[in-house]
């Protein structure tokens, strides 16, 4: 049986995705090393510590581990499409084009549409709940700590109570955080993947509502 070779353009695309994965993996390693530098090496140099901390935060926002995973998945999907094309003489070249399109959507590089306002507004409200609970817990913890400082005999009790408030608020925020994550994932799929539909947004909204109700 005669074999055939996939077009060069999709091979170049696969190679590019593989190289991008390696780059983001290196950035992830630098992110971890930067934290070690902040904690261990640069403890005595405020300027260096500040620069390392700032870079560490910026790279953390970029989420290199997630980008590396996406580029790795894209490269593997193209590799599978290339192998299938070269092994099967009945495979049309349009299958490669479709695989390339799907891989590009999975990378989340270009938004193809915007999610409805109702689900974006609900996610915003969930995030606001999380943000408001954190400062409230901090204020209560500081008040308890201050009370314990004024009455030395109650310092231990105040410290325990302050820690309990902070931990309790964190547990209290787990529901909104999980619900927000469910909505974010659904919104991301809808805005970047053409195969996603509004019915998936409705299902995500229902799941988020059930999470908040403790089901």
C-alpha positions in Angstrom: 0.0 0.0 0.0 1.3 3.4 -1.0 2.0 5.7 1.9 1.7 9.5 1.7 3.1 12.4 3.6 1.1 15.1 5.4 1.5 18.6 4.1 4.4 20.6 5.4 2.2 23.4 6.9 0.5 21.1 9.5 3.9 19.5 10.3 5.3 23.0 11.0 2.2 23.8 13.1 2.7 20.7 15.2 6.4 21.5 15.7 5.5 25.1 16.7 3.1 23.9 19.3 5.7 21.5 20.7 8.2 24.2 20.9 5.7 26.5 22.6 5.0 23.8 25.1 8.7 23.6 26.0 9.0 27.4 26.3 6.1 27.5 28.8 7.5 24.6 30.7 10.7 26.5 31.1 8.8 29.6 32.2 7.0 27.4 34.8 10.4 26.2 36.2 11.6 29.9 36.3 8.4 30.7 38.2 9.2 28.1 40.9 12.9 29.1 41.0 11.8 32.8 41.4 9.9 31.9 44.5 12.9 30.1 46.0 15.1 33.2 45.2 12.6 35.4 47.0 12.5 33.2 50.0 16.1 32.1 50.3 18.7 34.0 48.2 17.4 37.5 48.1 16.2 37.8 51.7 18.8 40.6 52.4 18.4 42.7 49.2 15.1 44.4 49.2 15.3 45.6 45.6 16.2 42.2 44.2 13.5 40.6 46.4 10.9 43.1 45.2 11.8 42.5 41.5 11.7 38.7 41.9 8.4 38.9 43.8 6.9 41.1 41.1 8.1 38.8 38.3 6.8 35.8 40.3 3.3 37.4 40.5 3.3 38.4 36.8 4.3 34.9 35.7 1.7 33.4 38.1 -1.0 35.4 36.4 0.1 34.1 33.0 -0.3 30.5 34.4 2.5 28.9 32.4 1.6 25.4 33.5 -1.9 25.7 31.9 -0.5 27.1 28.7 2.1 24.3 28.5 -0.7 21.8 28.9 -2.7 23.4 26.2 0.1 23.5 23.7 1.0 19.9 24.5 -2.6 18.8 23.9 -2.7 20.7 20.6 0.6 19.2 19.4 -0.6 15.7 20.3 -3.9 16.2 18.6 -2.2 17.3 15.4 0.2 14.4 15.6 -2.7 12.0 15.8 -4.4 13.6 12.8 -1.2 13.4 10.8 -0.7 9.8 11.6 -4.3 9.0 10.7 -3.9 10.9 7.4 -0.7 9.2 6.5 -1.9 5.7 7.4 -5.4 5.9 5.8 -5.5 6.6 2.1 -9.2 7.5 2.4 -8.5 10.3 4.8 -9.2 13.7 3.1 -6.9 16.6 3.6 -9.9 18.5 5.1 -9.5 16.3 8.1 -6.2 18.0 8.8 -7.7 21.4 8.4 -10.4 20.4 10.9 -7.8 19.1 13.3 -5.9 22.3 13.0 -9.0 24.4 13.7 -9.9 22.3 16.8 -6.3 22.6 18.1 -6.4 26.3 17.6 -9.6 26.7 19.5 -8.3 24.5 22.3 -5.4 27.0 22.8 -7.9 29.7 23.6 -6.0 32.3 21.5 -8.9 33.9 19.7 -12.4 34.4 21.2 -15.0 33.5 18.5 -18.1 34.8 20.5 -19.1 36.3 23.8 -21.1 34.5 26.4 -24.5 35.8 27.3 -24.7 38.6 29.9 -26.7 36.5 32.4 -24.0 33.9 33.0 -21.2 36.5 33.0 -23.1 38.5 35.6 -23.7 35.5 37.8 -20.0 34.6 37.7 -19.2 38.2 38.7 -21.6 38.0 41.7 -20.0 34.8 42.8 -16.5 36.3 42.6 -17.8 39.4 44.5 -19.0 37.1 47.3 -15.5 35.7 47.6 -13.8 39.1 47.6 -16.1 40.5 50.3 -15.8 37.6 52.6 -12.0 37.8 52.7 -11.7 41.4 54.0 -14.6 40.8 56.4 -12.8 37.8 57.9 -9.6 39.9 58.2 -11.4 42.7 60.0 -12.9 40.3 62.5 -9.6 38.6 63.1 -7.8 41.9 63.7 -10.5 43.0 66.2 -10.2 39.7 68.1 -6.4 40.0 68.1 -6.6 43.5 69.3 -9.0 42.5 72.1 -6.6 39.7 73.1 -3.7 42.2 73.2 -5.6 44.5 75.5 -6.4 41.6 77.9 -3.2 39.5 78.1 -4.9 36.7 79.8 -7.2 36.3 76.7 -4.4 36.4 74.1 -4.5 32.7 73.4 -8.2 32.6 73.2 -8.2 35.7 70.8 -5.6 34.1 68.6 -7.6 30.9 68.3 -10.8 32.8 67.6 -9.1 34.9 64.9 -7.6 31.8 63.3 -11.1 30.1 63.4 -12.6 33.1 61.7 -10.1 33.1 58.9 -10.4 29.3 58.4 -14.2 29.4 58.7 -14.4 32.2 56.1 -12.2 30.2 53.8 -14.5 27.2 54.1 -17.5 29.4 53.7 -16.1 30.7 50.4 -15.5 27.3 49.0 -19.1 27.1 47.5 -18.9 30.4 45.6 -15.4 29.6 44.5 -16.4 26.2 43.1 -19.5 27.6 41.5 -17.5 30.4 39.9 -15.0 27.9 38.5 -17.9 25.8 37.0 -19.2 28.9 35.2 -15.8 30.1 34.1 -15.0 26.7 32.5 -18.4 26.7 30.7 -17.9 30.4 29.5 -14.4 29.6 28.3 -15.6 26.7 26.2 -18.5 28.6 24.8 -16.3 31.6 23.8 -13.5 29.7 22.3 -14.9 26.4 21.0 -17.4 26.4 18.1 -18.8 23.1 19.1 -20.0 24.4 22.5 -23.7 25.5 22.7 -25.8 27.7 25.0 -27.4 24.6 26.5 -24.0 23.8 28.1 -24.2 27.3 29.7 -27.6 26.5 31.1 -26.3 23.2 32.5 -23.4 25.0 34.1 -25.6 27.6 35.6 -27.8 24.8 37.1 -24.7 23.0 38.5 -23.4 26.2 40.1 -26.8 26.8 41.7 -26.8 23.3 43.1 -23.3 23.8 44.5 -24.3 26.9 46.4 -27.3 25.0 47.8 -24.9 22.4 49.1 -26.1 19.5 46.9 
